[in-house]
């Protein structure tokens, strides 16, 4: 009796408690710990214990050309991938918003890339991109075009990886936007039709403004994910050829697990964390304004 | 109350009973042919000693990462592990992760009389010795060789090349991309390429380090970068800058390359008819000589060590003695063609009769000419390899015509910084 009343009295605390503990242990603590390490010079190759050095590790990372190159590459990859995914996702959503035969089948098959294992996707696409026997060059050759080196070409490697990202994540954008479209009220459309508006006018003047908060949400979610892309790049190129597909996450991985410079790796990861945080904040503000 | 006591008592007996009953050790192996020899025999070892052996296997880089993470966080339960002396030896030694094996080796109670540690050559023992103590038992020796397609060479009337000029001539003659046959492949992937580039570097008169400083920007080294880049750009398969040993091996097995320069350990896979379409057409030869002679690398690629953090060091050492015993070395030589580090297996005519003759011939010739390292010997070798590997990638991309001198200079600067940070510069 006593016990049950304890639960009753503290329901507000008790029910969310497991989730709070989980988040604290699995997310807040690692971030905080990474932040702490970023102020040390912890480097296993020195054979010395970590020492607090203030912002020295930050300053030395800023002098590494590989860091800046990786930063630019990360934004290049994200901007390229997310913009195409948004556009294609919108088109898909508009198509799926209509009734047609086999719609559910199409919707279901759209889900497949999203539920596939990233490393398996990476291996499959690596085979597609294989310059000699790969599907991609076979397609180019049979349409009379010159074969490319795809992920073995320093200039083409990021666009090639972007194609994989687009293939994998456009469906998610489409599904979020489709949910947005489905939730729109029908009245504005009816009055637009009465006023004699055509399809293009309806899309630009009614659909797009009404669905824009949803688009923005999708863009933010995808951008945050794209900035952190790791698995596909690791599985397909491991940052190569040379360093030409090394993003911040891959760089941080190399710093920690191949070079054992844990202090420097923490700085890079913390930097990435702050970038994501700022981006999320800016978009949240923008969204507020849009909704007003 | 009474019931609780009984439960407690039972729990205690169960816990103690289990620990008293099964002693166990945790062993981390690499995905290496030697581990394939070892794993099926572990049940025998368990039956003989009553010690439960928990085995885990990882790819070489994952193994280093796993060990480093466990050791650095001081939470390791690893007892015995396979290790790459040239890649991680200095790192592990400096951080105190290897158990010093010298006291064990000198202790007749711990090392069986028939183990014969003197069976390992001085150069092999030197590779695992730090401050006059042995920290790893040498396991496998590898050297760079030239694999070639005997049928294609015969058709073209060629002999295995003895010099770099002949190598290029053969690559040129056999290079036929129309028919999906490329002249030669060797590693082009950033860090991975460095070890297989090393023989080319030495044969041009270059080196990685001299007197504790990087010398990969000398004219000799630049010549080597240019040669390697031009060779792979002109006569290599497309996409070679993403290729490590796995891709090179796959191309050779699929019959798409005429030559492949890589470590001697892969011969077994090339001659395995279940994996290779050209299993009966594989030749293996000594690396060709360059303008400054012939000095291919010959290294202790793998060893086995006991963790300093192990709580069962005597059990661990006993397992180590078994896993690196002469009997198993003979089995590995005969069954899998693995080039073991023990001297005695190379002088026993019965063993050699069952071993690949061509490979055995290269082994004999390697003795006097080999270079005992295939990468810069330093603690931060991972990052140094990536810096040097980036120059190799540039050389391949541009066919040796890019600004190799500047790239090599930058890489040398980076390597010197790394040496400096580890307190190794000029030493």
Interface residues (C-beta under 8 A of the other chain):
Chain A: X43 X44 X45 X46 X47 X130 X131 X132 X133 X147 X149 X150 X151 X152 X154 X237 X238 X239 X240 X241 X242 X243 X254 X257 X258 X259 X260 X261 X262
Chain B: X61 X65 X68 X69 X72 X91 X94 X95 X180 X188 X189 X190 X191 X237 X238 X239 X240 X241 X242 X256 X379 X380 X382 X383 X386 X389 X390 X393 X394 X397 X418 X421 X422 X423
